[in-house]
Amino acid sequence: MDALAGYAEGLLAIARAEGDVDTTKSQLADVARAISGNEELRSTLSNNLVPAAVRGQIVDDLLAGKSTDVVRAIVGMIVGAGRGGQLNDIVQSFIGLAASASGRKVATVRSAVALTDAQQEQLAVALKQKTGADVELQVVVDPSVIGGAVTTIGDTVIDGSLRTRLAQMREAL
């Protein structure tokens, strides 16, 4: 078992013990996305030359009042163990493991704007029909998509972005 899988299994055990896997998944995904999106923060939390106590304090200050104590402790543990640079990978591995354990697949959907609940429900139904399995959506707002959405389920990418459609039209002409 590699380190990512070990951490993912540990996080799933913690979330189950706390009785709220869904909240833990959601908050960890938000934290990982926020840290990944901030180069200075990601660099600091990944830098093992910065003392673990300092990195832990940054995590506490960042998440105080914004996440559960469990999520704050998990992120602090990962960063303190020198795995801050792998936080996003660890969280994604945990999300996939939790979904798999409940018989679902994870679909990461990148779109230029936030999707409404109705749009998410329609997309989940369409993806279930395509994959034959219940699908858990992880929606990421990504302005670089321009329009439409890019959906990734495992190794499969469904690119319905405006950028790709325009490129296809250019090739056809």
N, C-alpha and C positions, 0 to 999 in steps of 0.2 A: 504494500500500500504506500503510495507516495504521500508527501506532506499535505498537498491540497485535499486529498481524499480523507486523510486523518483529521484535518481541521474541520472539514465539512461534516464528517460523522460526529465529531465532538460538538459542533454547533447545533446539529439536529438533536442530539441527546439533551443538550442544555435547553433548547427551545421546547422540546417535549416535556421535560421536567417542570418547566415554568408554566406549561399549559397553554402557550400561545405562539404556535409556530408561525401563523400568518402575520401577526404583528412584528415578530422578530425578523421574518423575511423582508417585509416591507421596509422596516426601519433600517435594516442593514443595507438593503439595496440603495436606499436614499443616501445613507452615509457614504457608501463606497462611491456612488456617482458624484457626490459633492467633493469628496477628496480627490477623485480622479480628475475632476474638472478644474482643480486649483493647483497649478504647477508648483507654486511655492509651498503650499501645505503638504502636497504629496511628497515633495522632495524632503521636507523637514521630517515628516513622519517615517520616511524610508531610510533616513540617514542614521546609521548605527553609531556614528561619531557623536551624535546628539544623545546625551544620557537618557536612558529609558525613563527615568523619573520625569524628565522634562517633556518627553514625548507623551507620557501618560497624562501629565497635567494639561497639555494642549488638548488632548482628547476629552478630558473631563470638562475643560472650559468650553470647548466647542459644542459638546452634546448636552451640557447641563440644562435641564428643563425642556430639551427638544427630543429626547428619546427616553426609553425605559432604562432603568438601572442595569438591567440585563444586557441590553445592547451596548450601553456605555462600557460595561465591564468586558464584554466580548471584544469590542474594538480596542480597548486599552490593553487587553491580554495579547491580541495579535500584534499590535504596534510595539508593545513592550518586549515581545519575543523576537523582535527584529524582522518581522514579516510585514511591515507596513507597505512595502512595495508590492506585496502580493495580496493586499486586502481585497481588491476587486475580484481577483481570480478565486480567492477563498470563498468570498460571498457568492459568486456565481456558481461555484461548485456546490455550496450548501443549498442554494435555491434549486438547482437541478436535482440534487439528492432528495430534498424534501418533496418536490413535485413527483419524482419517480416513486417515492415511498407511498404516495397517495394515488398512484396510477395516472398521473397527469404528465403532460409535456410542457416545457417552458418555451414560450414564444416571446422573443424580444422584438418590440415594435418601435422603430424610430420614425418619428414624424415631425414636421416643421412646427406644428401646433399641438396642444394637448387634445387628446381625443375625449369626446363626451362619453358618458356611461353607455348611452345607446350605441354609439359607434364601437365601443369596446365589446359590447355584448354581441353585436352583429359580426364583428371580426372573429370573436371566439367561436361562434357558431360555424362560420365559414371554415375556419381552421380545423375545427373538430371534424367537419365533413371531409376535409381534404386528408387529414392524418388518421382519422378513425379513433382518436383518443381525446379525452378532455384536455383542454389547453388552458394554461395559466399565462396571462399576459403580463409582461413587464414593459410598460410604456415609457419611452425616453423621448423627451422633446429635444430635437436636434435641428436647429435652423439650417444646417447645411443640406438637409434633405430637400429644401425649397418647397415642394408640394408632394402630396401623396404620402406613401409610407414604405419603409423597407422592413420586412419581417424575417427574422432568423429563428428557425426551429432546429436545434442541433446543427447539422452540417448543411441544412437546406436554407437557401436565401430566396425569398420572394420579393423581387424589387418592383414595386409599383410606384416608384418616385417619378416626379415630373422630369427630373434630370435624365433618367433612363429612357423615358418615353420620347423626349426630344432627341436624344442621341439615336434612338431607333428610327425616328422619322428622318433624321439627317442621312442615315445610312440608306434608307429606302429611296431617298431622292437622289 
